[in-house]
Amino acid sequence: MATITAADVNKLRTATGAGMMDCKKALVEADGDFDLAIENLRKKGQKVAANRSDRESTEGAVIAVVNDAKTEGVVVSLNCETDFVGKNEGFVKLATDLANLALNFKDKESFLAADFNGITVAEKLIEQTGVIGEKIEIGSFERLEGTFVGSYIHAGNKIATLVSLSANVAGGDEVARNVAMQAAAMSPIALNEDGVDSETIAKEIEIAKDLLRQEGKPEAMLDSIAKGKLQRFFKDNTLVNQDYIKDGKLSVAQYVQSLDKSLVVTGFRRAALG
């Protein structure tokens, strides 16, 4: 039987993130064969994943990263079952490492198939399921490209956002971050009126009409009044029309233009746990 040293255990722990006793057990079972020990840990992860496939993974860490050129960004959530695991330093680091890798991929499917230290991202998630003992999966995968992209991660890594601006101007970093913070806090459903789907608009108009009927308003007046209420809905629920959270006298669009009159928000992405 091979002699298992502390250095061997530490090497396997570094490679997999598994606990010290799990690593030692895997090495003993593999008679010191490092690759076989890793394979055994992954098989354990597959068994745990199968047993926990029906569990909800609504906790975790949401990470937003932007490339060096500030032209592309991605928001990725690494989901788990408990808040205790989601706050773990090693778990947040893994989420950050995965988000940085995700910058290189256009969609979730190609990202999951990507190489992550010799195995695919999907295999890494299964491995970590065995290590942690909870269902681990990628939840959100949101990508944004633009002339200038900024990001914001809310304290605790529960919400993260990206915002794109129409130009790269001095002071754009702060403005983009502030608007991304707005998107995190106020959860807009679209960038502007044009981004709200027709089904939502029709639903809001009908809700407004029903309320007006209950108030006794004449049927002939309902359409015009409902349209006015729809404008209020757009103001409350579309990013550029919302009141800016740091100065309620300005809309988000007006705040952005206070830096540069020609500057506009061109897009945003938001991901949250739960």
Secondary structure as GFF3:
##gff-version 3
##sequence-region A 1 274
A	DSSP	alpha_helix	6	16	.	.	.	ID=ss1
A	DSSP	alpha_helix	20	29	.	.	.	ID=ss2
A	DSSP	alpha_helix	34	51	.	.	.	ID=ss3
A	DSSP	beta_strand	59	66	.	.	.	ID=ss4
A	DSSP	beta_strand	72	80	.	.	.	ID=ss5
A	DSSP	alpha_helix	83	86	.	.	.	ID=ss6
A	DSSP	alpha_helix	89	102	.	.	.	ID=ss7
A	DSSP	alpha_helix	108	112	.	.	.	ID=ss8
A	DSSP	beta_strand	115	116	.	.	.	ID=ss9
A	DSSP	beta_strand	119	120	.	.	.	ID=ss10
A	DSSP	alpha_helix	121	132	.	.	.	ID=ss11
A	DSSP	beta_strand	137	145	.	.	.	ID=ss12
A	DSSP	beta_strand	148	153	.	.	.	ID=ss13
A	DSSP	beta_strand	159	165	.	.	.	ID=ss14
A	DSSP	alpha_helix	172	186	.	.	.	ID=ss15
A	DSSP	three_ten_helix	193	195	.	.	.	ID=ss16
A	DSSP	alpha_helix	198	214	.	.	.	ID=ss17
A	DSSP	three_ten_helix	219	221	.	.	.	ID=ss18
A	DSSP	alpha_helix	222	237	.	.	.	ID=ss19
A	DSSP	three_ten_helix	239	241	.	.	.	ID=ss20
A	DSSP	beta_strand	243	244	.	.	.	ID=ss21
A	DSSP	beta_strand	247	251	.	.	.	ID=ss22
A	DSSP	alpha_helix	252	257	.	.	.	ID=ss23
A	DSSP	beta_strand	265	272	.	.	.	ID=ss24
###
